[in-house]
Amino acid sequence: MPVNIIAMVSTETATSTGLKTEDLVINMGPQHPSTHGVLRLKLVLHGEVIKQCEPVIGYLHRGMEWLGQNRNFVQYQALVDRVDYLAGMSDSHAYVGAVEQIAGIEVPQRAEYLRILMAELNRICSHQLSLGIFMLDLGAMMGFPFYAFRDRESILSLLEEVSGQRMMFNYIRIGGVQQDLPKGWLAKAEALVKDKLLGYVDEYEDIITNNPIFTSRTKGIGIIEPNSARAFGLTGPNIRASGVDYDIRTAKPYSRYKEFDFKVITREEGDIFARYKCRVEEIRESCKIVLQAIEKIRALPSGEQAAKETELVAKKIIELLSQSVKEKEQQLMSIAYNSVRKRVADALIKLFKHHPKSEDSIYVSREDLSNIVGTATETISRTLSDFKSEGLIDLKGGSITIKNHIKLENMLN
């Protein structure tokens, strides 16, 4: 475990023996404590006593935006599951929905129901893992955490069967989904929800909800007021546990969530216990959505999910990609030209600095300036013409007069 001293705090304390001591500030981490993500603790120690602890989070950024700059819309699909690796289906659902809206792609009913089905199963998985590691953090080292991990495995097996992967599914695709369901899959999913999952949630509550040790460590602790929750940008059960009735599935319905009957779970307390209860109840609501989705899928013919294989949708995706390439080319050209503008401005400023101050203008040929800057003569001519139209310089034959030194120098910043 990486630990390093970063400061000695000058809060001297005299001991009973007359010795003077100082507080010590050290880093503990950053490290990767299993499923929680990378964590750093900034500790203030007085001897072996921890006087203060500041958790520092946010070490999981993996440059997704930068990776997206070098990929088209279809290529980026495979990366989206990794943004929140515990809810890859929901990540993909949001991304492809945005692309389809931009491209005007209409997705068949069956594909939308399949997406909702997978997203809700994935939501249950995420909440189960949350409960398991939460109890570990509270000190339940044996027993309950393995209930949640065991039950999550049942769902992951179903998701792996349909997508080929356990976490980074890449199942929801632009225009539809990767493939239709394997034979007998719906029956297995229905049996798991009806016969096991709902009973599992009751087990969780029997073990946890009224446990006096659990309630003493969660009730009235870690309270987040509604305004603070909004200011922090909290989402999901974390903000709903603070009394904010906001669920994007109902506030701004996407896909076909309007057709489903479920409750938005909220609590007023805003404490740790409320956030726990929200997740437990949301598992039950997700089970209801899963069962409704199964019935809707059964009522539709199979094989219709791959909208991307139709000629119309394929054409729209190709058009979208070509637009993306053109936009990227224009963006790169704009960046390159801005670089040339800076280099020309820098060359002009330096030429004037080394020129007799009694003269307001200098003579320099386009060819000489081209050699100084290191770009084509045509580009130099265009840049000087732009500078003139912007009121930065004046051109008379081969002479150049700087009209606005300050603005030209600001271009270099």
CORPERA-V542762 format. One record per run of one state. SS is the DSSP state (helix for helix, strand for strand, loop for the rest). FROM is the first residue (numbers start at 1). LEN is the number of residues. If there is no record, write none. Layout:
SS:FROM:LEN + SS:FROM:LEN
//
This chain:
loop:1:2 + strand:3:12 + loop:15:5 + strand:20:13 + loop:33:1 + helix:34:3 + loop:37:1 + strand:38:9 + loop:47:2 + strand:49:8 + loop:57:7 + helix:64:6 + loop:70:7 + helix:77:4 + loop:81:7 + helix:88:16 + loop:104:5 + helix:109:30 + loop:139:5 + helix:144:20 + loop:164:8 + strand:172:2 + loop:174:2 + strand:176:2 + loop:178:7 + helix:185:24 + loop:209:3 + helix:212:5 + loop:217:9 + helix:226:7 + loop:233:3 + helix:236:5 + loop:241:7 + helix:248:4 + loop:252:5 + helix:257:3 + loop:260:12 + helix:272:27 + loop:299:8 + helix:307:3 + loop:310:1 + helix:311:43 + loop:354:7 + strand:361:3 + loop:364:2 + helix:366:8 + loop:374:3 + helix:377:13 + loop:390:3 + strand:393:4 + loop:397:2 + strand:399:4 + loop:403:2 + helix:405:6 + loop:411:3
//
